Amino acid sequence: MSSRSRAGALFAAVVVACASVAAVPAAHAEGRHVVTATDLSRAQRPLVEAAETLRSAIGGAPGYAGIVLGDREVTLWWKGAVPKAVATVVTRVSRDVPVRVAAAAHSEAEIAAAAREVQAWLDANPGTGIHGVKSPGDGSGLVLAAHPGVATRAADVATLRAAAGVPLTVLHEEPMTDVSRQDDSPPWWGGARTWNQTASTLCTSGFGVRDAANQRYILTAEHCGQVGSRIADGTGELIGFTSRGHDDHDIGLIPAASENVIYIGGGDSNTGVRVTGWGHVFVGQYLCQSGVTSAEATGGPVCNLRVIFFWQDREDLVEAEQTQGQTAARGGDSGGSVYSSASGGVVANGTVTRSAGARLGFQDFATANRDFGVTIP
């Protein structure tokens, strides 16, 4: 087995530090080490776990509007009366983590329906200067993303408000663009360089995953290799051929022997960390991303990416922003691991798709689980 030579994890110059180092089991120990990283997401873990408990209890309850993480508390946004079963869980969770229940103007389902009305009108009326629709995750309304320097017509916004039936805010910002470690070896890790030899493009692997039949794959961005593409590592060693993809959600699977470890060190580092499972994402949550190109530029993962919006279109991406204004992702980071720190390693939260300056667009792991039935080994 060749040693892992990795050019591209990312480092947030803010607070990423190696806390402990442990050797990988002997079969995988050649040139590779596992560490636990410290960042803002680690301190936030109790809030995230509380939010996960609440989300599980909510199920499909119609009044649910969203869960938002603050600095020290979890806010559950709800339209109308909170069901007794959910209120009971709120009381139980609040014994350990402060949970605030807040009145929402609209439910998550109502926001989604409103977004469909807005998107249908925009599709039928091009040239408005509006390039996207997203939600702040609290049931307050929708945000229309508009091109900078392009004035949105008041009549258009008024028409959209009438069609949506919810408050609309216009935010002028650049659209995010696609951001499409060098010598990996099986079992493949996330955060490594991938080379689409069919289309001659370079990206980053996301996570080692498995399906219900225990078939192993590498999860990455679909635009890094559509179905049938030959995917190799940075030196040309074959990983596999993309077998499944979801074009709208920009996620794809490469059948390959994989392991639940991702690279998180510098450009040529063999440093990795265990992936203990996967989790949902919430507005206010802090995350890291470990794409190859950013790792080469910064020496480690880009951390302190705070979730700010859920996009309400066919792509269904999540938007985060680097809180110190650092570049969120670079060309070649596409498909890379988006994660949060936890006890014993990290939790898989998604894969990189787009960026614009400090803003990151990624697909959450829950969508991959829903589309492909995959989970973390």
C-alpha positions in Angstrom: 0.0 0.0 0.0 1.4 3.4 -0.9 1.6 6.1 1.8 -1.0 8.9 1.7 0.4 12.1 0.3 -2.2 14.7 0.6 -2.2 18.2 -0.8 -5.2 20.0 0.4 -6.9 20.1 3.7 -7.8 23.5 5.1 -7.0 25.5 8.1 -8.9 28.3 9.7 -6.2 30.7 10.9 -8.6 31.5 13.7 -8.8 28.6 16.2 -8.0 25.3 14.6 -5.4 23.4 16.7 -4.5 19.8 17.0 -5.6 18.5 20.4 -4.5 14.9 20.4 -2.9 12.5 18.0 -3.5 8.7 17.8 -2.2 6.2 15.3 -4.6 4.6 12.8 -5.0 0.9 13.3 -2.0 -1.1 12.1 -3.5 -2.1 8.7 -3.7 1.6 7.8 -0.8 3.1 9.8 1.7 3.6 7.0 2.4 7.4 6.9 -1.0 8.4 8.3 -2.2 9.7 11.6 -5.5 10.6 13.2 -6.1 13.7 15.2 -8.9 15.5 16.9 -9.3 19.2 15.8 -10.5 22.0 18.0 -12.7 24.8 16.6 -15.8 26.7 17.4 -18.0 23.7 16.4 -16.5 21.7 19.2 -17.7 24.1 21.9 -21.1 24.2 20.1 -21.6 20.4 20.2 -24.0 20.4 23.2 -26.3 22.8 21.3 -26.1 20.7 18.1 -27.0 17.5 20.0 -29.9 19.2 21.7 -31.1 20.4 18.2 -30.8 16.9 16.8 -32.9 15.5 19.7 -35.6 18.2 19.1 -35.6 17.6 15.4 -36.1 13.8 15.9 -39.0 14.5 18.2 -40.7 16.9 15.8 -41.0 14.5 12.8 -43.6 15.9 10.4 -45.5 18.2 12.9 -47.1 20.9 10.8 -46.3 23.9 12.9 -42.5 23.5 12.8 -40.7 26.5 11.3 -37.0 25.9 12.1 -34.3 25.5 14.7 -31.6 28.2 15.1 -28.5 27.9 17.2 -27.4 30.9 19.2 -24.2 31.4 21.2 -25.6 29.8 24.4 -29.1 28.6 23.5 -31.3 26.7 21.0 -34.3 28.5 19.6 -37.2 26.4 18.3 -39.4 28.4 16.0 -43.0 27.2 15.9 -46.2 28.5 14.3 -49.2 28.0 16.6 -49.3 25.8 19.7 -46.5 23.4 20.2 -47.7 19.7 20.4 -47.6 18.2 23.9 -45.1 15.5 22.8 -42.7 18.1 21.4 -43.1 20.4 24.5 -42.2 17.4 26.7 -39.0 16.9 24.8 -38.2 20.6 25.0 -38.6 20.5 28.8 -36.3 17.5 29.0 -33.6 18.9 26.8 -33.8 22.3 28.6 -32.4 20.6 31.7 -29.0 20.5 30.1 -29.1 23.1 27.3 -31.3 26.3 27.2 -34.1 25.9 24.7 -36.3 28.9 23.8 -39.6 28.4 21.9 -40.4 31.4 19.7 -43.5 32.2 17.7 -42.9 31.9 14.0 -45.0 33.8 11.4 -44.9 30.9 9.0 -44.2 27.1 9.2 -41.4 25.4 7.2 -44.0 23.9 4.9 -45.5 27.3 4.2 -42.1 28.8 3.5 -41.3 26.0 1.1 -44.6 26.5 -0.7 -44.0 30.2 -1.0 -40.6 29.6 -2.4 -42.0 27.4 -5.1 -44.4 30.2 -6.1 -41.6 32.7 -6.2 -39.3 30.4 -8.2 -42.1 29.6 -10.7 -42.6 33.3 -11.3 -38.9 34.0 -11.7 -38.6 31.1 -14.2 -41.4 32.6 -16.2 -40.0 36.2 -16.0 -36.3 36.2 -16.6 -34.2 39.4 -16.5 -35.3 40.5 -13.0 -31.8 40.5 -11.6 -32.8 38.0 -9.0 -30.6 34.8 -9.0 -31.9 32.9 -6.0 -34.4 32.4 -3.2 -33.4 31.3 0.3 -34.7 31.0 3.8 -33.2 32.2 7.2 -34.7 29.1 8.8 -36.9 30.8 11.3 -40.2 31.1 9.4 -40.0 34.9 9.1 -40.1 34.9 5.3 -37.8 34.6 2.2 -34.7 36.4 1.0 -34.3 37.2 -2.7 -30.7 37.1 -3.8 -30.1 39.8 -6.5 -27.1 40.6 -8.6 -25.0 43.6 -7.2 -25.5 46.8 -9.1 -28.7 45.5 -10.8 -31.8 47.4 -9.5 -34.7 45.2 -8.8 -38.0 46.7 -9.9 -40.4 47.5 -7.1 -43.3 46.2 -9.2 -41.5 42.8 -9.6 -40.9 42.6 -5.8 -44.5 43.6 -5.1 -45.8 40.9 -7.5 -43.6 38.3 -5.9 -44.8 39.3 -2.4 -48.4 38.8 -3.6 -47.6 35.4 -5.1 -45.6 34.2 -2.1 -47.9 35.4 0.7 -44.9 35.8 3.0 -42.5 38.7 3.6 -39.7 39.1 1.1 -36.3 40.8 1.6 -33.9 41.7 -1.3 -30.2 41.0 -0.7 -27.7 42.1 -3.4 -24.8 39.7 -3.5 -22.6 37.9 -6.0 -23.9 34.5 -7.0 -21.8 31.6 -5.7 -19.8 29.7 -8.3 -18.6 26.1 -8.5 -15.3 25.4 -6.7 -14.0 22.6 -8.6 -5.0 15.6 -1.5 -2.9 14.4 -4.1 -1.7 10.7 -3.8 -4.3 8.7 -1.8 -4.7 4.9 -1.7 -7.4 2.4 -0.7 -9.2 2.3 1.6 -9.9 5.9 0.3 -10.3 8.8 2.8 -12.3 12.0 2.4 -10.5 15.3 1.8 -8.2 13.8 -0.9 -7.5 15.0 -4.4 -9.8 13.4 -7.1 -9.1 13.6 -10.8 -11.9 13.1 -13.3 -9.9 11.6 -16.1 -13.0 11.7 -18.4 -13.4 15.4 -18.2 -9.9 16.5 -17.0 -11.1 18.2 -13.8 -9.8 18.2 -10.3 -11.9 18.1 -7.1 -11.9 16.7 -3.5 -13.4 13.5 -2.1 -16.0 14.0 0.6 -16.6 11.0 2.8 -16.4 7.3 2.8 -20.0 6.0 3.0 -22.0 2.8 2.7 -25.5 1.8 1.7 -28.0 -0.6 3.2 -26.3 -3.5 1.4 -22.9 -2.5 2.9 -21.6 -1.5 -0.5 -18.8 1.2 0.1 -18.5 4.4 -1.8 -16.9 7.8 -1.9 -19.4 10.6 -1.6 -18.5 13.8 -3.5 -20.0 16.5 -5.7 -21.8 15.3 -8.8 -20.3 18.1 -11.0 -16.9 16.5 -10.2 -17.8 13.4 -12.2 -21.1 12.5 -13.7 -22.3 8.9 -13.9 -19.7 6.8 -15.9 -16.8 9.2 -15.3 -13.4 7.6 -14.5 -12.2 9.0 -11.2 -8.6 8.7 -10.1 -6.5 10.2 -7.3 -4.1 13.1 -7.9 -1.4 10.8 -9.4 -3.8 8.8 -11.7 -4.4 5.7 -9.5 -8.0 4.6 -10.3 -10.5 5.1 -7.5 -13.6 4.0 -9.5 -16.3 5.1 -12.0 -19.1 7.3 -10.8 -22.2 5.0 -10.5 -24.9 7.3 -9.1 -25.5 11.0 -9.2 -28.1 13.6 -8.4 -27.6 16.6 -10.7 -29.8 19.1 -9.0 -28.4 18.3 -5.5 -24.8 18.0 -6.8 -23.9 14.8 -5.1 -22.5 11.6 -6.5 -21.2 8.2 -5.5 -18.0 6.4 -6.6 -18.0 2.7 -5.7 -14.7 2.2 -3.9 -13.2 0.7 -0.7 -13.4 3.6 1.7 -12.8 4.3 5.4 -14.5 6.7 7.8 -11.5 9.1 8.0 -11.0 12.5 6.4 -7.7 14.4 5.8 -7.5 17.7 7.8 -3.8 18.7 7.6 -1.8 20.9 5.3 -1.1 20.4 1.6 1.3 17.4 1.9 0.2 16.3 5.4 -1.0 12.8 6.1 -3.0 14.0 9.1 -6.6 12.7 9.4 -9.5 12.5 11.8 -12.1 9.8 12.4 -15.7 10.5 11.2 -18.0 9.2 13.9 -21.3 9.6 12.1 -23.4 12.2 10.3 -25.7 15.0 11.4 -28.2 17.5 10.2 -27.3 21.2 9.9 -29.0 24.1 11.6 -28.9 27.9 11.1 -26.2 29.2 13.5 -24.2 26.1 13.4 -20.4 26.3 13.0 -18.7 24.0 10.5 -15.3 23.3 8.8 -14.5 22.3 5.2 -11.5 20.3 4.2 -10.9 20.9 0.4 -7.6 20.2 -1.2 -6.9 23.6 -2.7 -7.7 25.6 0.4 -5.4 23.2 2.4 -2.6 23.9 0.0 -3.2 27.7 0.5 -3.8 27.8 4.2 -2.2 24.7 5.7 -5.4 23.2 7.1 -9.2 23.2 7.1 -11.3 26.4 6.8 -13.3 26.5 10.0 -15.8 28.8 11.7 -18.2 28.6 8.7 -21.5 29.6 10.2 -24.8 28.4 8.6 -26.9 31.4 7.6 -29.4 30.3 4.9 -31.2 27.3 3.4 -31.6 27.8 -0.4 -35.2 27.3 -1.5 -34.7 26.0 -5.1 -34.2 22.7 -6.9 -30.6 22.5 -5.7 -31.6 22.8 -2.1 -28.1 23.9 -0.9 -27.1 25.2 2.5 -25.2 28.5 2.8 -22.6 29.3 5.4 -20.3 32.3 5.9 -16.7 32.3 7.3 -17.1 34.5 10.4 -13.6 36.3 10.0 -14.2 37.0 6.3 -11.7 34.4 5.1 -12.1 32.8 1.7 -14.6 29.9 2.3 -13.5 27.7 -0.5 -11.3 27.7 -3.7 -11.3 26.0 -7.1 -10.7 22.3 -6.6 -12.4 22.2 -3.2 -15.6 20.9 -4.7 -16.9 17.7 -3.2 -14.7 18.1 -0.1 -15.8 17.3 3.4 -18.0 19.7 5.4 -18.0 18.7 9.0 -18.2 19.6 12.7 -16.0 18.5 15.6 -17.4 16.1 18.2 -16.2 13.8 20.9 -13.9 11.1 19.4 -13.6 12.8 16.0 -15.9 14.7 13.6 -19.4 14.5 12.3 -20.1 14.5 8.5 -22.4 17.4 7.6 -22.1 17.8 3.8 -20.0 18.3 0.7 -18.7 21.5 -1.0 -20.4 22.8 -4.1 -19.9 26.6 -4.5 -18.4 29.6 -3.0 -18.2 33.4 -3.2 -15.6 35.1 -1.1 -16.4 34.2 2.5 -19.7 32.4 1.6 -19.9 28.7 1.1 -22.7 26.7 -0.7 -22.8 23.0 0.3 -25.1 20.1 0.1 -26.0 18.7 3.5 -25.4 15.0 4.3 -29.0 14.5 5.2 -29.9 15.0 1.5 -27.3 12.3 0.5 -28.9 10.0 3.1 -32.3 10.8 1.7 -31.3 10.5 -2.0 -29.0 7.5 -1.9 -29.7 5.8 1.5 -26.0 6.1 2.5 -24.6 6.5 5.9 -21.2 6.7 7.6 -19.5 3.2 8.0 
